[in-house]
């Protein structure tokens, strides 16, 4: 019986010609101070926005994500239609307000709202519309 000295398996793949499957892509987002805050299965630019404050609406039942912001206090805001209760999230590093929910049980409600221009895809880079010029007359 022949004796096997060694065995090896060589495998390779070439993904350069294939398009990336968007269903399996994870998107990473950072606070303006460069702290990692969110990894999610969809590009935030593709999600709907609230009309009241232009916040990005993340469905807690349809999206898979990990959000590392710290839970903050509840704030009561006056809106045109009445009052709105927000359970807020802040960056653990710089204390910037980045998101909120409408229910007290965190991530158990239907939606998490990410504030407009609070997160960036490029660490250490500020989104284009995050800082607005104020005209001085």
C-alpha positions in Angstrom: 0.0 0.0 0.0 1.4 3.4 -1.0 2.3 5.8 1.8 0.9 9.3 1.7 3.6 11.8 2.6 1.5 15.0 2.5 -1.8 16.2 1.3 -2.9 19.8 0.6 -5.8 21.5 -0.9 -5.4 24.7 -2.9 -8.4 26.9 -3.5 -8.7 30.4 -4.9 -11.4 32.7 -6.0 -11.6 35.7 -8.2 -14.3 38.2 -7.3 -13.0 41.0 -9.3 -15.4 40.4 -12.2 -18.4 39.8 -10.1 -20.7 42.5 -8.6 -20.8 42.6 -4.9 -24.1 41.2 -3.5 -25.7 44.1 -1.7 -27.7 41.7 0.6 -24.5 40.6 2.3 -22.7 43.9 2.6 -22.3 45.5 5.9 -21.9 49.3 6.2 -19.9 50.9 9.0 -20.6 54.4 10.3 -18.7 56.6 12.7 -19.5 59.6 14.9 -18.0 62.9 13.8 -15.3 62.4 16.5 -14.3 59.1 14.8 -15.9 56.7 17.3 -17.4 53.6 15.8 -21.1 53.7 16.3 -23.1 51.6 13.8 -22.7 48.6 11.5 -25.8 47.9 9.5 -26.9 45.7 6.5 -28.0 48.7 4.3 -26.6 52.0 3.2 -28.2 54.7 5.3 -28.8 56.8 2.2 -31.3 54.2 0.9 -33.5 54.4 4.0 -36.5 56.7 4.3 -36.5 59.9 6.3 -38.9 61.6 8.7 -40.6 64.7 7.5 -40.4 66.5 10.8 -36.6 66.5 11.3 -35.1 64.6 8.3 -33.9 61.8 10.6 -33.1 58.4 8.9 -35.7 55.8 9.8 -34.2 52.4 10.7 -36.8 49.6 11.0 -35.9 47.5 14.1 -37.8 44.5 12.5 -36.5 44.6 9.0 -32.9 45.7 9.5 -29.9 43.9 11.1 -27.6 46.3 12.9 -25.4 46.9 15.9 -25.5 50.3 17.5 -22.9 51.1 20.1 -24.2 54.6 21.2 -25.1 55.1 24.8 -28.7 55.4 25.9 -29.5 58.9 27.3 -32.4 60.6 29.0 -35.9 61.0 27.7 -36.8 64.4 26.2 -40.2 65.9 25.6 -40.4 68.0 22.4 -43.2 70.3 21.2 -44.1 69.6 17.6 -46.9 71.1 15.4 -49.1 68.1 16.0 -48.5 68.1 19.8 -45.8 66.6 21.9 -43.2 63.9 21.1 -41.3 61.8 23.6 -37.7 60.9 22.5 -35.5 58.4 24.2 -32.1 59.6 23.0 -28.7 58.0 22.2 -25.4 59.8 22.4 -21.8 59.0 21.3 -19.9 57.5 24.3 -16.8 59.4 23.4 -17.9 63.0 22.7 -21.5 63.0 23.9 -22.9 64.1 20.6 -26.7 63.4 20.1 -26.8 60.8 17.3 -30.2 59.0 17.4 -33.5 58.5 19.3 -36.4 56.2 19.7 -40.1 56.8 20.6 -40.4 53.9 23.0 -38.8 53.4 26.4 -37.7 49.8 25.7 -34.6 50.4 23.6 -34.5 48.7 20.2 -37.7 47.0 21.0 -39.9 49.6 19.3 -40.7 49.7 15.6 -38.0 52.3 14.6 -34.7 53.9 15.6 -34.2 57.4 14.1 -30.6 58.4 13.3 -30.2 62.2 13.1 -29.3 63.8 9.8 -25.5 64.2 9.4 -24.7 62.7 12.8 -22.8 59.8 11.3 -20.2 59.4 8.6 -18.9 56.5 6.6 -15.3 57.8 6.5 -13.7 57.8 9.9 -12.4 61.3 10.8 -14.5 63.0 8.0 -17.5 65.3 8.5 -20.5 64.8 6.1 -20.9 67.6 3.6 -24.1 69.1 5.1 -23.2 68.6 8.8 -21.8 72.1 9.2 -23.9 74.8 7.5 -22.6 78.3 6.7 -24.6 81.0 8.4 -24.8 84.2 6.4 -23.9 87.2 8.4 -25.6 90.4 7.3 
